[in-house]
Amino acid sequence: MKLRVIITGATGMVGEGVLHECLLSPDVEQVLSISRRPSGQTHAKLREILVADFFDLTAVADQLAGYNACFFCLGVSSVGLKEPEYRRLTYELALHFVRTLLARNGPDLTFCYVSGAGTDSESRQMWARVKGATENELLALGFRAAHMFRPGFLRPTPGLQNTLGYYRYISWLYPVMSRLAPRYFGTLAGLGQAMLRVAQGGYPRPVLEAPDMVAAANG
């Protein structure tokens, strides 16, 4: 199955890495990036829509039709935010976007959501609790399939622009730590490849931790 992918968050580290894998893959025939600012990338398969406010998609909603996969990589840090604001920018934003998407694509869509290692709707940690609630809601909606990706540390893809600064300084630890704690370590390329494989062929579990992402990518 050829993929027609919508991706959000392509100007962040994770989204840029996933977009990179989409553009490299011969199984992807079209990519629509939706973001607040340009990704800086050009490619024959890539089209971009810029939106100032993800809570107001009225002007672009009809352009979201005709896709069979969505990779939702948009996210904000919880640092400095109280729970109501973080919930608004995480749970409420994702659900608003998804309902608009479903209205245009119906049940033919596979939805992949990036949360994070440690996500748990019963957690005492605010971010994990909000992300967990978001996962639960997304899994209950009417997609063909929905999968939650929970990466921990991701080894960056060389040459990309949006790698977080501290990742560059600690990437040398990856070979050792990925063996000692495989549940929390993976690669950005592997995450993108896993999303593509899952969108095409599914996966036995709705929630993918780091080892599942490796298994899916190597499918």
N, C-alpha and C positions, 0 to 999 in steps of 0.2 A: 504494500500500500504506500503510495506516495503521500508525503505529509505536506499539509498547508498549515503553517504554524503561526500563531499569534504569540508574541513574547513581550512581557513587561519587564521593566527594570534594566534595560540594555545599557544604561549609562552607569550602572554599578558593577562591582567586581564580578559577582555571580552571574548577573544577566549578560554582561559582555562575554564571559566565557561560554555560556550556553548559546548565545547568538553565534559565536565563532564556530562552534561545533555544527550548528544548523547550516551555516553557509558552506562548510566543508562537505557536508553529507550529500551524496548523490540521491538519497532517499527523500530529501526535502526539495520540493519544487517551488515553494513560495514562503516568504517570511514577512510578516507584518509586525513591525516594532512600534509599540505605543509607549511614549515617554514624554516627559516634560521638556526635554532638550535633545538636540540631535546626538546620535551615537558617534558621529564622526566616521562612520563606515559607509562605503559604497559597494554595491554588488548587484548583479543582474537579478538576483532572487529577492532582494531586499526592498521593501517599501516602508516608509516611516510616517507615522501620524503623531504630531505634537499636540498635547493637551495641557492646558494650564491647571486644570482641576479634575482629578479622577472621580470626583463626586458629581461632575456634570459632563456626561458623555453624549448629551443630546445631539450635538452637531456632528459627531463622528459615528454614532451608533450603527447606522446602516452600512458603514464600511467594514463592520466586524463580521459580516455574513460570509459564508463560503469557506470556512476553515474547519479542520478536523482535529486540531490539537492546540492547546494553550499551555505555555510554560510561564507560570506566574513567579517571577523572580524579584518583584518589587517588594521592598521592605525598608523599615526605618529602625534605627537603634533605639533601644528603650532608655539609654543613658540620658538622664535629665528630664525624663517624661514621667508624669504621674499616670496611674492606670487608666483613667477615663480618656486622656488624650492618646495614649498608646493604643488603647482599644479602638478608638476612632480611626487611627491611621493604619491599623492592622486588620482587625476583624471587620469593622464596618466598611472600610474601603474595599477590601477583597470581595465581600459579599455583594456590594453594590456593583462592582465591575462584573462579577460572575453572572449575576442575574441579567444584566444587559447582554452579556455574551450568549447565555442560554436562549434568550428570546430570539436571537438571530440565527442560531445554529442548531437548536433543538438537541435531541439525544445523541447526535452523531459525534459529539466532541469528547476527546480524552483530555482531562485536565490534570496538570502536574503542578503541585504547589511546593515551593521551597520554604520550609520552616527552620528547623535546626535541631541538632542533637540535644536531648534533654527536654524537648517539648512534652508537656503533660498538662491536661486540663485540670488536674487536681494538685498541681505543684504549688508550693509556697512561694516560688519565684514568679513575680508578676509577668515577665515576658513569656515564660514557659506556659503559664496558665492561659494567657490570651492567645498565644499561638495554638495551644491545644484546643481551645474553644473554636478557633477558626477552622482547624482541621476537621473537627467533628461536624461542623455545619457543611463544609464542602463535601464531605463524604456522603452526606444525606441528600444532596441535590441530584438532579436527574441527568447526570452525564452518562455517556456510554461507559466510561471508566474514570475514576479519580484516584490519584496516587499522591501521597504526601512524602516528600523527600526531606530527610533530617540529616544534613551534612554537619560535620564538626569542622575541624581544621581542613582547609582545602589547599593543596599545593597549587600555586598559581600556574596559569598557562604562560609560557615565555612570550614576550613581545606584546602583550596586551597593555592597554593604557590605564585601566582603572584598578590595578592591584593595590590593595591597602598597604600602606607603607611598612607596617611591622611584619607583614607576611614576607616581604623581601628579605628581612633580616633573620627570620627563623626557619625559612624553607629548608635549610641544610639539615634540620632535625628530622625531616619527614621520613627518610628511609628507616631510621631506628624506631621512631615513635609509631609508625604505621604497623610495625611488627609487634611492638609492645602493647599497643592499644588500638587495634584495628577498628574498633567500634566508633572511634572518634577522628579517624584520619582518612582522607581520600584526596583525589585530585579534581581540580575544576574541569579538566577535560573529561574525566570519568563521569562526573555528574551530568554533563551535557550529553555524553554518549548514552548513559543510562536512561535519560529522559526520552531520547529518540527511540531506543529499543522498546521501552515500555509503551510509548505512544503507538508504536507499530504492532507489537505482539503481546502487550499486557504483561502482568507480573502476578505471581500467586498471592501476594499480600498487598493490601492497600497502603501500608506504611513501609517505607524503605529507609533503613539505617545504612551506615557506611558500608558494611559488608554486602548488603543487598544491592547497593549501587554498583559495587565491583562485579557482582554476579550478573546483574542485568547488563552492564556495559560489555561484559565478555560473552554474553548470551549465546 
